[in-house]
């Protein structure tokens, strides 16, 4: 009994945390075609879960814990669990259901809902056990029926989550195979490499031939004429 109560307290804390963060839902994945069978299965699971939520909230509100024949600490702890369950069923669970409806095969959203159902089951079981020990027969019977439906939903979502994970793994494996086949058919173009030999002597810059040729200056025209002219003879000589 003590172990069950401790587990109920821990799970109640999880439920309170989930209720506080119910607005932070996983972002829906991009719209992709989803098989009709998958959507139909999800709709049936969510419809069953919604009926459980409505029935459980009504049954929890009918509990008269203050009349139970037990100590005040047990009554206070049970009332705290009931409050956590009510908040989760009213606030957190509807948000998770809505997110999953908009993205039926989102593994993140599916796992978040399953984890919440797991926490609900632990706390609900603790409350139902206390009702059977200290409450009326009608109180226990109502909660026990709700607990059975919750257990069915929890197992169904666990199976669905396993199926989705297997499907996603197969899709990834097929994509990897196709990628490998495409790479084998079209090999990657080799990258050309430029090798620089640092030991090779540097080439001398080319010199212009016209730069090496020396230019000989021409003599002035008057000097050339004087050098070639013959002096005239003197007739008086």
C-alpha positions as CSV (number, residue, x, y, z in Angstrom):
1,X,0.0,0.0,0.0
2,X,2.8,2.4,0.8
3,X,4.6,1.6,-2.5
4,X,1.4,2.3,-4.4
5,X,0.9,5.6,-2.6
6,X,4.4,6.7,-3.4
7,X,4.0,5.8,-7.1
8,X,0.7,7.7,-7.1
9,X,2.4,10.8,-5.7
10,X,5.2,10.7,-8.4
11,X,2.7,10.1,-11.2
12,X,0.5,12.9,-9.9
13,X,3.5,15.2,-10.1
14,X,3.9,14.1,-13.7
15,X,0.3,14.8,-14.4
16,X,0.5,18.3,-12.9
17,X,3.6,19.1,-15.0
18,X,1.8,17.8,-18.1
19,X,-1.2,20.0,-17.4
20,X,1.0,23.0,-17.0
21,X,2.8,22.4,-20.3
22,X,-0.2,21.2,-22.3
23,X,0.0,24.2,-24.6
24,X,3.6,23.2,-25.7
25,X,2.6,20.5,-28.1
26,X,4.9,18.9,-30.6
27,X,4.9,20.8,-33.9
28,X,2.9,18.9,-36.5
29,X,4.9,17.3,-39.2
30,X,4.6,18.4,-42.8
31,X,1.3,17.3,-44.4
32,X,1.9,13.9,-46.0
33,X,-0.5,11.3,-47.4
34,X,-1.7,9.0,-44.6
35,X,-3.2,5.6,-45.2
36,X,-6.9,5.4,-44.5
37,X,-6.5,2.4,-42.3
38,X,-4.1,4.3,-40.1
39,X,-6.4,7.3,-39.8
40,X,-9.4,5.1,-39.1
41,X,-7.5,3.2,-36.4
42,X,-6.5,6.4,-34.7
43,X,-10.0,7.9,-34.8
44,X,-11.3,4.8,-33.0
45,X,-8.6,5.0,-30.4
46,X,-9.2,8.7,-29.8
47,X,-13.0,8.2,-29.6
48,X,-12.6,5.6,-27.0
49,X,-10.2,7.8,-25.1
50,X,-12.5,10.7,-25.2
51,X,-15.4,8.6,-23.7
52,X,-13.0,7.5,-20.9
53,X,-12.1,11.1,-20.2
54,X,-15.8,12.2,-20.0
55,X,-16.8,9.2,-17.8
56,X,-13.8,9.5,-15.5
57,X,-14.3,13.2,-14.9
58,X,-17.9,12.6,-13.9
59,X,-17.0,9.7,-11.6
60,X,-14.2,11.6,-9.9
61,X,-16.5,14.5,-9.2
62,X,-18.9,12.1,-7.4
63,X,-16.3,10.9,-4.9
64,X,-17.0,11.8,-1.3
65,X,-13.5,11.4,0.1
66,X,-14.3,13.4,3.2
67,X,-16.6,10.6,4.3
68,X,-14.1,7.8,3.8
69,X,-13.2,5.9,7.0
70,X,-9.5,6.6,7.0
71,X,-6.9,9.1,8.4
72,X,-6.7,12.7,7.3
73,X,-3.4,12.3,5.5
74,X,-4.8,9.5,3.3
75,X,-7.9,11.6,2.5
76,X,-5.7,14.6,1.7
77,X,-3.3,12.6,-0.5
78,X,-6.2,11.0,-2.4
79,X,-7.9,14.4,-2.9
80,X,-4.7,15.7,-4.3
81,X,-4.5,12.8,-6.8
82,X,-8.1,13.4,-7.8
83,X,-7.4,17.1,-8.5
84,X,-4.3,16.2,-10.6
85,X,-6.4,13.7,-12.6
86,X,-9.1,16.2,-13.2
87,X,-6.8,18.9,-14.4
88,X,-5.0,16.5,-16.8
89,X,-8.3,15.1,-18.2
90,X,-9.7,18.6,-18.6
91,X,-6.7,20.6,-19.9
92,X,-3.7,18.5,-21.0
93,X,-5.4,15.4,-22.6
94,X,-7.7,17.3,-25.0
95,X,-4.7,19.3,-26.3
96,X,-2.7,16.1,-27.0
97,X,-5.7,14.5,-28.7
98,X,-6.1,17.6,-30.9
99,X,-2.4,17.6,-31.9
100,X,-2.6,13.9,-32.8
101,X,-5.7,14.4,-34.9
102,X,-3.9,17.1,-37.0
103,X,-0.8,14.8,-37.5
104,X,-2.0,11.2,-37.2
105,X,1.4,9.5,-37.7
106,X,3.6,12.0,-35.7
107,X,5.7,9.7,-33.5
108,X,6.5,12.5,-31.1
109,X,2.8,13.4,-30.5
110,X,1.9,9.7,-30.2
111,X,4.6,9.1,-27.6
112,X,3.7,12.1,-25.6
113,X,0.1,10.9,-25.4
114,X,1.1,7.4,-24.5
115,X,3.4,8.7,-21.7
116,X,0.5,10.8,-20.4
117,X,-1.8,7.8,-20.4
118,X,0.9,5.8,-18.5
119,X,1.0,8.5,-15.8
120,X,-2.8,8.7,-15.7
121,X,-3.0,4.9,-15.2
122,X,-0.7,4.9,-12.2
123,X,-2.6,7.7,-10.4
124,X,-6.0,6.5,-11.4
125,X,-5.1,3.0,-10.1
126,X,-4.0,4.5,-6.7
127,X,-7.3,6.4,-6.4
128,X,-9.4,3.3,-7.4
129,X,-7.5,1.2,-4.8
130,X,-8.2,3.8,-2.1
131,X,-11.9,3.9,-3.1
132,X,-12.1,0.1,-2.8
133,X,-10.5,0.2,0.7
134,X,-12.2,3.2,2.2
135,X,-15.0,4.3,-0.1
136,X,-18.4,3.0,-1.1
137,X,-18.9,0.0,-3.4
138,X,-20.4,2.2,-6.1
139,X,-17.4,4.6,-6.1
140,X,-15.0,1.7,-6.5
141,X,-17.0,0.0,-9.2
142,X,-17.2,3.2,-11.3
143,X,-13.5,3.9,-11.0
144,X,-12.6,0.3,-11.7
145,X,-14.5,0.4,-14.9
146,X,-12.8,3.6,-16.0
147,X,-9.4,2.1,-15.1
148,X,-10.1,-0.9,-17.3
149,X,-10.9,1.3,-20.3
150,X,-7.8,3.4,-19.6
151,X,-5.7,0.2,-19.6
152,X,-7.1,-0.8,-23.0
153,X,-6.3,2.6,-24.4
154,X,-2.8,2.6,-23.0
155,X,-2.0,-0.8,-24.6
156,X,-3.6,0.2,-27.9
157,X,-1.5,3.3,-28.2
158,X,1.6,1.4,-27.2
159,X,1.0,-1.1,-30.1
160,X,0.3,1.8,-32.5
161,X,3.5,3.5,-31.5
162,X,5.5,0.3,-32.1
163,X,3.9,-0.1,-35.5
164,X,4.6,3.5,-36.5
165,X,8.2,3.2,-35.4
166,X,8.6,0.0,-37.5
167,X,7.1,1.7,-40.5
168,X,9.3,4.7,-40.3
169,X,12.4,2.5,-39.9
170,X,11.4,0.6,-43.1
171,X,10.9,3.8,-45.0
172,X,14.3,5.1,-43.9
173,X,15.9,1.8,-44.9
174,X,14.3,2.0,-48.4
175,X,15.4,5.5,-48.9
176,X,19.0,4.6,-47.9
177,X,19.0,1.7,-50.4
178,X,17.7,3.9,-53.2
179,X,20.4,6.5,-52.4
180,X,23.1,3.9,-52.5
181,X,21.8,2.6,-55.8
182,X,21.8,6.0,-57.3
183,X,25.3,6.7,-56.1
184,X,26.5,3.4,-57.7
185,X,24.9,4.3,-61.1
186,X,26.2,7.9,-61.2
187,X,29.6,8.0,-59.5
188,X,30.7,11.3,-58.2
189,X,32.9,13.4,-60.6
190,X,36.5,13.3,-59.4
191,X,37.9,16.6,-58.2
192,X,40.9,17.9,-60.2
193,X,43.9,18.7,-58.0
194,X,46.6,21.2,-58.9
195,X,50.0,20.2,-57.6
196,X,52.5,22.9,-56.9
197,X,56.2,21.8,-57.0
198,X,58.1,24.2,-54.7
199,X,61.5,22.7,-55.6
200,X,61.2,23.6,-59.4
201,X,63.4,26.5,-60.4
202,X,61.5,29.7,-61.1
203,X,61.4,30.7,-64.7
204,X,63.2,33.9,-65.7
205,X,61.0,36.5,-67.1
206,X,61.2,36.8,-70.8
207,X,63.2,39.9,-72.1
208,X,62.3,41.8,-75.2
209,X,64.8,41.5,-78.1
210,X,64.3,45.1,-79.0
211,X,65.4,46.0,-75.5
212,X,68.8,44.2,-75.9
213,X,69.5,45.8,-79.3
214,X,71.7,48.9,-79.0
215,X,70.7,51.9,-81.1
216,X,73.6,53.5,-82.9
217,X,73.1,57.3,-83.3
218,X,73.4,58.6,-86.9
219,X,75.9,61.5,-87.6
220,X,74.5,64.9,-88.3
221,X,73.8,65.6,-92.0
222,X,76.3,68.5,-92.2
223,X,79.2,66.3,-90.9
224,X,78.4,63.6,-93.4
225,X,78.5,66.1,-96.3
226,X,81.8,67.5,-95.3
227,X,83.4,64.1,-94.9
228,X,82.4,63.0,-98.4
229,X,83.0,66.3,-100.4
230,X,86.3,66.7,-102.4
231,X,88.1,70.0,-101.9
232,X,88.2,72.2,-105.1
233,X,91.6,72.9,-106.9
234,X,93.1,76.5,-106.9
235,X,93.6,77.6,-110.5
236,X,96.3,80.0,-109.5
237,X,98.5,77.2,-108.2
